[in-house]
Amino acid sequence: MALKITDDCVACGACVDACDINTAISEGDPIYVIDPAKCTECSESGGEPKCQPMCAVEAIVKA
């Protein structure tokens, strides 16, 4: 159970701020990446991922 960031990422950083539970998202080169070992899809806060709605280009998808 984890999400991933696709090559459509524009590296805006909005997802990083949204990932405040597990800090699973970090800056990669050239796009941001999600650590699957840390990503719980925000199950601790009701199970709705916080990062997905913040992504303006819809680059965050189920892994």
Secondary structure, 3 states (H helix, E strand, C coil): CCEEECCCCCCCCHHHHHCCCCCCEECCCCCCEECCCCCCCCHHHCCCCCCHHHCCCCCEEEC
